[in-house]
Amino acid sequence: MSKNFRLKSLNQLIQKELAQLIEQEFAPHFVTVTEVETTPDLLNAKVWIAVFQDSPEEILKQLENRRSEFQSILGKKLFIKNIPCLHFLLDHSAAKVARIEKLLKEGR
């Protein structure tokens, strides 16, 4: 149980720090970190992002290109031995919700 709690806490901490970094770096774009899932061995972390403007694929590509930079910054901010390798993925659930809300407003 304590290991699951620590992993969940680490996921939340990485999500918070990455959200702040991405907000600063991608200010004109509306990009948010929706979830982080770190593997139990702490070697990898899946980072789901939602992009509400522009081209999501382009933003994802930019994030992947700057992965090592983000990992380096996280390494300086977090007090853990090894920073997981970040893997950015698009979270399409927010876009689906927005589409459903739009359809509901239109009365379909």
N, C-alpha and C positions, 0 to 999 in steps of 0.2 A: 504494500500500500504506500509506504513512504517513497518508494522509487517512482510510482505513478504520480504521486503528488509533486515530487521534484521535477519530473518531466513536464507535467502540466504547468508548473510555475515557470520553468525555463521557456516553454512555448509562449506563454503570455508575455514574458519579459522580452523575448526576441521580437514578438509581434509589436509590442509597444515601441521598442527602439527603432525597428525598421520602419514603422509607420511614420515616426518623426523624421527619420532620414529621408524617406521617399517624399514626404510632404515638402521638405526643404529643397530637395533636388529637382522635383517635378512640379514646382509651385503653380504654373499656369494650368496644369492638367489636374483633373480630379481622379486621383489614384488612391486606393485604400488597401491596406493589408487586412484581409478578412479572416485568415486563419494561418497558423503555423503548426506543423506536425513534425516533431523531431523523432528520429529513430531511437530506439532504446540504447543503442551503442553510442549515441550522440555524434555520429559521423556525418549524418545528412539531415537536412531539414527541408520539407516541402513548404513553400510559402505561396499561399493563394492570394492573388490580387484581383481587385475589381477595378475596371477602368470605365468611367462613366462618360468620357468625352474622347474625341480623337480616335485614333486607330489602336485598339488594344494590342494587336500583334506587334506594332512598332514599339509601344511602351514596354512590352514584355521583352523584346529584343534588346532594348536599351538597358533594362534591368539585368538581363543575363550578361551583357557586356561589362557591366560594372559590378558583377558579383564579388570579385576578389576585393574590390574597394570597400563594399559594404561589410564583407567578412572582417576586413582589417579594422574598420571603425567599430564593429561590434566587439572585436577582441580587446579593444582599448576601453570600452564602456562596461563590458560584462566581466565579472570575476570568475571565469571558469577556465579550466585547463585548455580545452580545445573548443574552438568555434566550429559548429557543424558547417558542412558545405551546403550552400543555399541553392535550392532549385525552385525557380519561379514558375508558377502555373496560373492560368487565367481562371478566375471564379466566375462562371457564367450565371450563377443563381441570381445575382443582383440585376443583371440585364433582363432575365426572365421575369422577375418581380416587376420591374419598371414596365415591361411590355404588357403584362397582365393588368397592371393598374391603368395604363393608357387605354386598353380595351374596355375596361370597366367604366372609365369616365366617358368613353364614346358611346356607351350603352349597347355594346354587342353582347 
